Amino acid sequence: MSKKLFAAVDKYIAKLLGPEDKALRSTVKSMKKAGIPPMNISANQGKFLQVLAKTANAKKILEIGTCGGYSTIWLAKALPPGGHLITLEVDPEYADIARQNIIKAGLDTVIDIRVGKALDLLHTLDAEDMGPFDMIFIDADKPPYTEYFDWAIKLSRPGTIIVADNVVREGKILDEKHPDEKVQGVQRLNKTLADDERVTATIIQNVGVKYHDGMVIAVVN
């Protein structure tokens, strides 16, 4: 089976069940115009996150890694009236672009973008007693994924859904001696989850326009 087929099926599903609205299409265009690498999730993955957020009846969502705001918008659209989303981004330029996209989407009143190193910002959120969150999405730099996950649990409650993206990396995780620090970072998280009694977790691998990757799906015990 080819990447071409995977992408075609992905587009078929997205057209039926996860079509991008004007705000999402504009977000993708703004990222391309700014030269931001295509690190955002796919439309199908965005719809998947929406379904998870609604399943959890999420009123408070935390996102670690904003990029251009694409996944942020998908998640925020799942919030009920009075809901709130906090998203963390280390790059000020990315944060500015995301902010503009969020304003265009009409979601600036429910989304709070915080700029800085995620580990520092997570300390701040804890100090401000901003938790617990009902859903947490991790899609940032990979080496500290385990630390991000630990913070996610600290800012959670029993039943909180935690999702971590890009944990299969086209099967590179199977290479125990892989030199890429991104691969090493997700390998460390994946191994940690095997013995982590704080959560019930699995990894779902996926294929499509983003090729072969996967997500950790965990529920806090």
N, C-alpha and C positions, 0 to 999 in steps of 0.2 A: 504494500500500500504506500502511496506517495504523499509527499507534503502537499502537492497540488490537490489531491483528493481531500485531504484533511481540511485544507483551506476552503475548498468548495462546499463541503458539508457544513463547516462553521458559518459560512456566509448564508447558506440556506436556512440554518436555524436562527441566525440573527435576524434575517429578513422577516421570518414568521413570528418570532417570539421576543426578539431583543433589538428592534430597530432603534437607531440613534435619532434623537430629536435634534432640533436646530442648535440647541446649546451644546450638545455633545459633538456634533459635526464641527461647530465653530471652534470648540476646544482643540480638536485634532488639528485643524488648520492653523490655529495660533501656535501650536507646538512646532509644527513643521516650519512655519515662517520664522520662528525664533531659533531654529536649529537645535531644538531639544531632541535628543535621541528617542526613538519610539519605545520608551520603557513602559508606557501605559498598558493596562490590561486590555483585553479585547472586549467587544460589545457583549458577547455571550458571557464572558466572565463578569462583566459589570452587572448583567441581569441576574447571574447566579448570586452575586453578593447581595443584590436587592432582595432576592427570594429568602436568603438566609436572615437578613435583617428583619424582614417581615415575619419570618417564622419565630424569631426571638422576640418579636414585638419591641424592637429596639427603640428606645427613646433617647438614649445617649450613646453616641458612637465615637470611637477614637480611631484615627488613621495615622499610622507612622509611615510617612513618605507621601508627599502631596504631588510632586512633579508638576504637571500642568493643570491638575485639578480634575482629570477625567474620571478616575475612580471615585473621587470625592463627590462629584455631582451624582453619579449613579447611587452611591450610598445615601446621600442627603435626600434624594427623591423617595427613599423608603421610609423616611421619618414621619411620624404622625404629627398633627398640630401640637406645637409646644416642644417638639424634639430639638436636639442640638447635636452638632458634630464638631469635634476639635481635630484638626489635622496639623501634623508637624512636618516642616520642610527645612532642610539645612541651607539650601541655595536661595539667596534673596531674589535673584532674577526669576527663578522658577516660581517662587512664592508670589511675586508681582503678577506674573502671567496668569497663575492660577486664580489670584484674586479678581483679575479682570474677567476671567471666564465665569467665575462664580457669580459676579455681579450681573453679567449678561444672562445667566441662567435664573436670576431672580432669587438666589439662595443665600445672599450675603447676610441676611438676618439670622440664619440658622447655622452658619458655618464660621468657625473661628480658626484662622490660620495663625500658627505660631512659628516663628522663624528662629532657627538655631540648631545646635547638635541635639539629636533626639534624646540621648541619654541624659543630657542636662535638662531638657524640657520635661522629660518624664519625672525627674526629681521634683521639678517645680509643680507639676500637676499633682503629685502626691502631697507636697507641702501645702498646696492650696485646697486639698481635700476635694478634688474634682471628680474622683471616682465614687462609686463603682460605675463602670461602663457596661452597657448591655451587649455590645459587640465591638471587637477590636480587629482592625485589618493592618497587617504588617507587610509593607512593600517598600523597603528602603535598602540601604547598603547591607550586604549579606554577612560580612565577617562578624558583626555583633548580633546576629539573629537570636542567639540563645539568650543574650542579655535583654534584648527587646521582649522576648517571650516571657522571661521572668518578670519584667516590669508589667507586662500585660496581665499576668496572673495577679500581681499585687494590686492592680487597678481594677480588678474584676470582682464578681460575686458568683456564688454557685449558679450555674446555668448560663453564664456569659459565653458567647461564641467567640473564639479567636481563630483568625485565618491568617496564614503566612504564605505569601506567594513565592513562586520561583524556586521550589525546593527539589526539583527533579533535574532541571538543567540539561535537557536532552540526554538523560541517562548518565551524565558524567559523574553523578553521585556514586555510581558503582565502582569507580576507580579510587581505591583507598589511598593511592599516592598521587592523586591529581594535584598539580602545582597551583591551580587557580585558587586564590583566597576566597573568591565568591563560592566556589564549590565546597571548599573546606568549611566555610561558615555554615552552609545549610546542612552539610554532613554532620556537623557538631550538634545542630539543633535536632535533626532527625534521630540521631543516636540517643540524645537526652530524653526524647519523648518516649522511647521504648520502656524506660523505667520510671517515668514521671507519674506518680500516683495522684498528682494534683488535678490532672485532666484525663478525660477520655478522648483519645485522638486517633486519627488516621491520616493517610496521605492519599489524595485523589490525583492520579496523573491525567493530564489532558493533552489533546492535540487540536490543532486548528490553525488559524492565521498566525498565531504566535508559536507555531511549531510544537515541539514536544516539551512539556514542563509539567508542573504539578503544584498543588496547594496542600498545606497542612490544614486540616479542619479539626478543631478541638473544642470541647465543652468543659468548662471548669466544674470540678466535682464539688 
